[in-house]
Amino acid sequence: MAAQMTNSEGDAAGLAALIARASEQTGTPGRGLPPVEKWNPPFCGDIDMEIRADGTWFYMGTPIGRAPLVRLFSTVLRKDEDGKTYLVTPVEKLGIRVVDAPFLAVEMQAVDGPGGPVLSFRTNVGDVVEAGSDHPLRFAISGETGELKPYLHVRGRLEALVSRAVMYDLVALGAVVAVDGVDMFAIRSGAELFPIMPAAELDRLSQ
């Protein structure tokens, strides 16, 4: 009689199958990101996968330590109008948990351009994104302590949380400018201006 498959074996087999299907969409060099926004597969339920606030991916409570595997999964991520994030292939849509943002911006470079410095960010999964009209920065004030949390639009509805170390470098580039008659502390990337907060509230950043 054949041995019965355990739950862990079944979960591992299911993950292996998902990896294989994701690889089919991203495995060709030069192919670019798969067109997940164009796919309309059936929802197949949630899986026990979570992206923590520090950008670490977990499967069944265990960190996914292989960077290429995390990169692979990141290419088939999609956030839908319902506010939930999914792994999507042409044949299935699987819900996962995201504690904050699915990506983390871990490096920033400022390069001089005709309209001023242009800010480019590298995410923890290897995306390089230039802040601008297509990829805006937004700034949230979080929690009772009023923590400043910058986010960068990456693609679709997916954002990267700017890491704390990078945030300090980012804020150091800020300046006070008038926006609609109000003095705002803001960041500029090329021709685009991204307000952070009223200049009168700047003391918050030094706390």
N, C-alpha and C positions, 0 to 999 in steps of 0.2 A: 504494500500500500504506500502511495506517495506521501512524503512528509507534508504536513500542513504548513503553509506559509505563515509566519508570525506577522504581527502588525508592523514591527520595525522593518522586516524584510519587504513587506508590501509597500511601505512608505519609501524605502530606498529604491525599490523598483520603479515606483511612480515618479520619483525625482529623476531617476536615470532616463526614463522615457521623456520627461519634460525637457531635460537637457538636450536629448537627441533632437526633439522637435524644434527647440530654440536654435540649435546649431544649424539645422537645415535652412533657417532664415538668414543667418549671419555668417555662414561659413565661407563664402566666396570672397577672396581678397578684392578690395576696390568696390565692393558692392554697396557700401554705405549702410546706414541704418535701415532696418526693415520698415515698411510702411504700415506701422501698427494702427495709425489713425484711420486707415482705409478698411481695416478688417472688421467684420461683424460676426464673430463666432458666438456660439451659445455659451452662457455662463455655466461653468461646471463645478461651482462651489468654491469654498475657501480652502487654502492650504496653510499649514503651520509654518509660515515664513514671515519674518518680521525684519524691518529695517529700523535700527535704533537711531536715537538722536545724534550719536557720534558717527553715523554712516556705516556701522557694522551690520552685516547681514547675518541673520540667524535662521536656521532650519531645524524645527523640532527642538528648540532651545539650545542648539549647538551652533557656535559661530561658523560661518562658511569661510574657511581660511584660504581658499584658492582664489587669488585675485582674478585670473582669467575666467573663472566660473561666475564670479560676481559681475564682471564686465559683460559676460554673455547674457546673464539675466537682465542687466540694466538696459540692454538694447531692445528688450521686448516688454518694457514697462509702459503702462498707460494709465493716466488718471482720467476718469470719466466725469460726466456732468453730475453724477451722484456724489462726487467728492471722494470716492474710494479709488484705490490703486490696484491695478491688476497686472498679472503676467499674461500676455496675449500672443497667441499664435493663430494662424488661419483657421484652426479647428477647435480652439478652446479659449476660455477666459477664466482665469483663476484668481480669486481675491487674496491679497496679502495685507499685512498690517504695516503701517508706516507711522512711527512715533512722532516725527516732525516733518522733515523733508526727505525725499528719496535719495538725494545726492548731497554731498558736502563739498564746498569750494575750499580747496586746501592750499592754493597758490594763486598769487596775483602778480601781474606785470603791468606797468604803465609805460606805454610807448608814445613818444611825441607824434602828434598828427596835425593836420592843417587847422582843425578846430580846437586843438588842445590835446592833453594826454588822453589816450584811448586805453581803457582798462580791460585786460583779458584775464580770465580765470581758468584754472584747471581744476576739474573735479576729482574726487577720489576714485571714479571709475574711468578716468582718462579722457573725458570730454574737455575740449578747449572752447570757451565761449567768450565772445567779445560783448561787453555791456554796451547797449545802445537801444535804438528804437525797437529792434526785433527781439532784444534780450534785455528787458529793463531790470533795474534794481528796485527793490521795495524794502522799506524798513518798518519793522514792527516793534512795539514796546511790549515786553512780555512779563507777566507775573507781578507780584506785589513789590518786587525790588526795582521794577522798571527797567529790566534788562533790554538793551538794544540788540535786535536780531535782524541782520540784513539777509535778504533772499535775492537770488539771481534766477531769472527765467532761463531754463535750459531748452526745453522743447515741449510742444503740446501744452499740457497743464502742469508739467513737471518743473520743480524748482530745486535749486541747491541752496542749502543754508550755508552762509559764509562762516567759516570756522572762526573761533575767537581770535586766534593769532592773526589771521588775515584781516579780520574786522578792524583791529587796531591800526594796521597799515592803511586800510581803506579810509578810516575816519581821519587819519593824519593828512589826507589829501583834501579834506573838506574845507569849505570857505563859506562865509556869510554873504548871501546875495538876496536881492529883493525879488520876491515872487508874488505877483498880484498885490503889490503894496505892503507885503509883510516880509520882514527880515527872516530868512530861513537859512539854517545851516544845511548845506547841500554838497553833493558829489557830482562832478562832471566827468563824463566819458565821451570824448569827441564833441559832437554838437549837442549831445543830450545832457539835460540837467535832472538830477534825481534828488528832490528834497528829503532830508532826514527828519528834521524837527524845527520848530520855531527857534530862532536864535536865543530867545529869552529863556529857553529850557536847556541851554547847553551845559549848565552845571550838572545835569543828570549824568552826562558822560564821564565826568571825573569822579563819580562815586564808586 
